[in-house]
Amino acid sequence: MTSMTRFLRSEQTMAFPHGRLIASRDGVNYVLAPDGWDHLAGPRPGHAVLVSREDAEDWCEREGWDPHLLDEVPATTS
């Protein structure tokens, strides 16, 4: 069974005027950081909004990230 990744964008802040990109996979949340996807401890930010894959790709391009990173969200192992 293939797990589904959902993408979210956090609210805008002064440090991140376009928000931050969050990926949720198998109930685990990750935030896109300079060194790749970092585990996001605790619940996802309350004001994060779901975005489509296309919107996540647009966010990556606007922020200078390689959109292929969207395919590299870590998978949980059981």
Backbone bond lengths (Angstrom), bond angles and torsions (degrees), N, CA, C in turn:
res aa  C-N    CA-C-N  psi(-1)  N-CA   C-N-CA  omega(-1)  CA-C   N-CA-C  phi
1 M - - - 1.448 - - 1.535 109.14 -
2 T 1.304 117.58 131.08 1.454 123.21 179.62 1.525 108.89 -90.39
3 S 1.324 116.12 132.10 1.459 118.88 178.94 1.522 109.44 -83.81
4 M 1.295 114.49 152.86 1.464 121.08 -178.35 1.527 109.14 -100.68
5 T 1.300 115.84 136.55 1.461 121.31 176.34 1.517 108.56 -103.40
6 R 1.310 114.98 131.13 1.460 120.57 175.36 1.519 107.61 -111.31
7 F 1.310 115.01 144.00 1.455 120.36 -178.83 1.519 109.55 -112.20
8 L 1.318 114.78 144.55 1.452 122.26 179.32 1.517 108.07 -135.64
9 R 1.302 114.95 159.41 1.466 120.71 174.53 1.515 107.25 -123.62
10 S 1.331 115.74 129.05 1.464 119.63 178.89 1.529 109.16 -73.94
11 E 1.317 114.54 168.75 1.461 117.76 178.71 1.524 110.14 -67.29
12 Q 1.298 115.16 157.44 1.457 121.57 -179.72 1.524 109.56 -73.32
13 T 1.326 114.82 142.09 1.464 120.89 174.87 1.523 107.60 -134.36
14 M 1.292 116.04 173.74 1.456 119.32 178.90 1.536 110.11 -62.65
15 A 1.325 116.28 -40.48 1.468 120.24 -179.20 1.528 112.18 -73.61
16 F 1.331 116.40 -28.90 1.468 121.78 -178.44 1.532 108.80 -130.35
17 P 1.339 116.81 80.99 1.467 120.18 -174.22 1.523 114.62 -62.15
18 H 1.339 118.06 -18.98 1.469 120.56 176.53 1.519 110.75 -110.19
19 G 1.317 117.10 17.95 1.455 121.39 -177.59 1.522 110.63 73.96
20 R 1.325 114.96 -176.69 1.463 120.80 176.63 1.510 107.62 -116.88
21 L 1.317 115.80 152.35 1.458 120.38 -179.54 1.524 108.85 -91.47
22 I 1.312 114.80 129.01 1.462 122.84 179.70 1.516 107.66 -119.46
23 A 1.324 115.90 141.64 1.465 121.47 174.71 1.520 107.90 -120.52
24 S 1.300 116.38 137.39 1.454 121.98 177.13 1.524 107.78 -118.97
25 R 1.330 115.31 120.97 1.458 120.30 -178.16 1.526 108.36 -139.24
26 D 1.309 116.45 127.10 1.468 122.20 -179.58 1.526 111.76 54.99
27 G 1.338 116.45 34.70 1.459 120.80 178.20 1.519 114.68 78.43
28 V 1.334 117.55 5.14 1.458 121.99 178.66 1.519 108.11 -110.88
29 N 1.323 115.84 135.71 1.454 121.02 -178.06 1.518 111.45 -103.78
30 Y 1.340 114.88 142.07 1.460 122.66 179.00 1.513 108.14 -132.45
31 V 1.323 115.64 149.42 1.461 121.34 175.63 1.523 107.62 -117.18
32 L 1.322 116.31 139.92 1.459 120.56 179.36 1.524 108.73 -76.08
33 A 1.325 115.09 120.94 1.458 122.40 -176.80 1.529 108.78 -125.62
34 P 1.327 117.70 168.55 1.467 120.02 -177.89 1.531 114.51 -54.07
35 D 1.324 117.66 -28.43 1.460 119.89 -179.32 1.531 112.61 -101.50
36 G 1.319 117.46 18.74 1.471 121.92 179.03 1.519 111.13 110.27
37 W 1.301 116.34 -157.25 1.458 121.49 -178.02 1.522 110.07 -81.01
38 D 1.323 116.74 124.63 1.462 122.99 177.42 1.516 109.17 -109.38
39 H 1.327 114.96 137.70 1.462 120.37 177.32 1.519 108.97 -59.78
40 L 1.307 116.72 133.97 1.459 122.62 179.87 1.522 107.18 -99.60
41 A 1.316 116.80 106.78 1.463 120.90 -178.60 1.525 110.23 -68.08
42 G 1.300 115.48 144.15 1.454 120.49 178.50 1.513 111.69 78.91
43 P 1.313 115.68 -174.88 1.474 119.83 -179.07 1.523 111.20 -70.65
44 R 1.317 114.74 159.86 1.471 117.84 177.76 1.519 109.18 -65.24
45 P 1.321 116.76 151.91 1.466 119.56 -179.90 1.527 111.15 -55.36
46 G 1.311 115.17 137.36 1.461 121.15 -175.42 1.516 115.23 -61.37
47 H 1.308 117.56 -28.84 1.460 120.30 -177.25 1.522 112.94 -98.22
48 A 1.335 117.42 9.45 1.465 120.13 177.82 1.523 108.90 -70.56
49 V 1.325 115.53 139.91 1.467 120.63 -179.68 1.528 109.61 -115.34
50 L 1.322 115.48 142.64 1.457 120.06 176.27 1.516 109.61 -64.97
51 V 1.329 115.90 139.53 1.464 121.54 174.56 1.520 108.30 -129.61
52 S 1.296 116.21 153.46 1.463 121.06 178.58 1.525 109.85 -73.14
53 R 1.311 115.59 165.43 1.466 120.39 175.53 1.531 109.47 -58.26
54 E 1.324 116.38 -42.41 1.466 120.65 179.49 1.530 111.01 -61.43
55 D 1.328 117.18 -42.18 1.466 120.11 177.70 1.526 111.02 -65.15
56 A 1.342 116.97 -37.33 1.463 120.91 177.59 1.529 110.18 -64.77
57 E 1.331 116.99 -39.95 1.468 120.69 176.65 1.524 110.35 -63.39
58 D 1.330 116.85 -42.96 1.463 120.87 178.04 1.529 110.59 -61.57
59 W 1.340 116.67 -41.58 1.460 121.22 178.23 1.524 109.31 -59.65
60 C 1.331 117.09 -46.37 1.473 121.30 179.84 1.530 110.77 -58.26
61 E 1.299 116.31 -47.17 1.464 119.91 -178.65 1.525 110.91 -63.91
62 R 1.322 117.37 -42.93 1.467 121.38 -179.43 1.531 110.92 -63.94
63 E 1.346 116.69 -35.67 1.459 121.35 -177.06 1.523 113.22 -91.16
64 G 1.336 117.12 -2.84 1.459 120.18 177.65 1.526 114.51 85.19
65 W 1.322 117.44 20.13 1.464 123.09 178.32 1.519 109.39 -97.04
66 D 1.309 116.45 151.07 1.462 122.21 175.61 1.529 108.22 -74.31
67 P 1.334 119.23 119.22 1.468 121.14 -179.63 1.536 113.75 -59.49
68 H 1.332 117.74 -18.68 1.466 119.77 177.82 1.526 112.01 -65.89
69 L 1.340 117.00 -16.37 1.463 120.09 175.99 1.523 111.48 -61.33
70 L 1.321 117.13 -23.30 1.464 120.41 179.38 1.526 111.26 -65.22
71 D 1.324 116.80 -21.23 1.462 121.39 178.00 1.526 112.16 -90.27
72 E 1.323 117.44 -0.86 1.456 121.26 -174.70 1.521 113.73 -111.17
73 V 1.328 117.00 19.32 1.466 120.35 176.49 1.522 107.33 -64.39
74 P 1.337 117.67 128.30 1.463 119.77 -177.71 1.528 112.65 -57.67
75 A 1.303 115.35 146.03 1.471 121.83 175.36 1.516 107.84 -101.00
76 T 1.300 116.11 141.92 1.461 119.35 175.77 1.510 109.07 -78.28
77 T 1.297 115.53 151.64 1.460 119.84 177.25 1.511 108.78 -114.80
78 S 1.323 115.89 142.71 1.462 117.98 179.94 1.499 111.00 -114.12
